[in-house]
Amino acid sequence: MIQILLRDKLDDCITRWHAAGYDVIGPQKNNNVTRFAPVEKASELDLEIILTDRTVKELFFPQTEPMFRYRIGKQAIDTEEYLPPGRKRIIFGSRPCDASAMAIDDPLFGWDFKDTYWFQRRNETVMVTIACTESDDFCMCTSLKLAPDSPLGSDIMLRPVAGGKGWHVELLSERGREAFDRIEALLDDSAAEKEPIANVPKRFDLDVCREWLADPENFESHFWKEISIRCIGCGTCTFLCPTCHCFDFQDEGDTYSGIRRKNWDSCSFALFTMHTSGHNPRSTQSSRWRQRIMHKFNYFPGKFSMNSCSGCGRCSRQCPVDMGITETLQEITKTAK
Amino acid sequence: MTEKTNNGRQNIYKPAIMKIVDKRDEAPGVKTLRLEFLDPLDHEMFRLHYRTGMFGLYGIFGEGESTFCVASPETRKEYIECTFRQSGRVTSSLANSEIGDLVTYRGPYGNRFPIEEFYGKNLLFIAGGIALPPTRSVIWSCLDQREKFGKVTIVYGARTVADLVYKHELEEWQNRSDIDLVLTVDPGGESPDWQHHVGFVPTVLEEAAPSPDNCIAVLCGPPIMIKFTLISLRKLGFQEENVYTTLENRMKCGVGKCGRCNVGSVYICKEGPVFTAAEVSKMPQSDL
């Protein structure tokens, strides 16, 4: 039996989820930027866009978040923890690339030592993903061996049905069970044709690239200087990347009281690796771009058996100097062949 | 969260609070702090997890955290000693703290020196300048069970006599008959009453010519010293597998997540900081 969530039932759906204690978060356009934010009703959702400008990453790993408030006394230091609020959430309308990216980062935040901030939010969040039936020139999920309907990281998958009247609903995980049960009564079992998923062409040969990156000789290749010569080190690609996870700690306050925060950081920045002595192991922009590519397609897969890239294409889409992962891997594919 | 995976902490970024119980000037700008845990549970976790070679993140709220080794040995877990050069915001703040003040600590993190594998072997320790602290942690771990090891040789050099750290311990080692201590300062760094060698560590090491037979070398120092000392060790016949060293890089989390301390694919915070020279030579050298 095919179960269809009709578009005009979306308000009922959100109401039922709210009644069950879920916050519902979906894509919205605000000041010309599309990102995920809490919604009260369906009309606030912007479901037509292919991909939001900002990723769902910030819902699990905010750009800045307080970890502790500290107060320093003579006999004791009082630290008060700020942990995530512990509310059940449904992220409605994320795309498979963003949902996959969250699953890709799970082992990183969990290897050996577990990051409470990440996992508390992951555990309380149901990802309701919409499979893509459209793509743009920057989409590259298929080049990463993922797809416009990859189930990785999603708890419930929605596939648009022909005519745009709703979505075919599929429960993918136990974590999505309660959210699914709450709306099951709303689902329509009329037969409807699923729209075909987007045709995203292959933009580079990942296997060829990974083999080239694995060759120690290529680490010193002049290629890195040429490919990154335009890079201005702004960090946009890393901040807009759903899998980029690098962070920094900063204390706001003084040595009596204040807040220790966890902030996004970027391997594009020279200060990222600078020693106090002045020595910097990644002292050039090309060494930093090499680190980014090597990390995503060599180091990370070596540790966690997944590429640290889900092919959303935001790095290329938003780069102010028109470079990105796609261009680099296309060039490597050419160089290696 | 299990004790094993998170050092007993639910929040891995939450530091333990420690009290400064002793403070020593080692050399110009170099200080040692002895720290004790306020919370017995934090102390218990440290006892459980700490092995020589591991590091910690020491800090002052309002300034931040800095990474350095635990300079005290695994045979003495009542306290933590750390030795550091005052150079940035955090280290300046730590250096200006007084006995009785409170500081933060996270750790111990990283891997360790496999000391049991050194049982029955001769030990050669080589250190330069401010890199004696990580070496000293291994030295005392071995000296505290001296009978398990063969000959112990320590080669230590600094730029000037004033820059030698742990001077009181050097004197103690000097007076022990079961340790060969070779001290040197760079040419021009000697004082009028200096009784020991004048010359760079690699040269002095080659003159001392310790035998590589059944010997483990532990080498810590600035990169340039390591580079040339490795050449000397090779000349003396040491295999890279028998030479241990420690690497350092900027760190924020200490637990493999913040993304900055890797050399090639190797995360210094998790797979290091202790490596054999053979392991280091496999890393991309331009990333060091």
Interface residues (C-beta under 8 A of the other chain):
Chain A: M67 F68 Y70 I72 A76 I77 T79 E81 L83 L108 F109 W111 D112 F113 K114 D115 T116 P216 F219 E220 H245 C246 F247 D248 F249 Q250 D251 G253 D254 T255 Y256 G258 R260 K262 D265 C267 F272 T273 M274 H275 T276 S277 H279 P281 R282 S287 Q291 M294 H295 N298 Y299 G302 K303
Chain B: M1 T5 N6 N7 Q10 N11 I12 Y13 K14 P15 I17 L38 I60 F61 G62 E63 G64 E65 S66 S87 G88 T91 S93 L102 T104 P223 E248 N249 R250 K252 C253 V255 G256 K257 C258 G259 R260 C261 N262 V263 G264 S265 K270 P284 S286 D287 L288
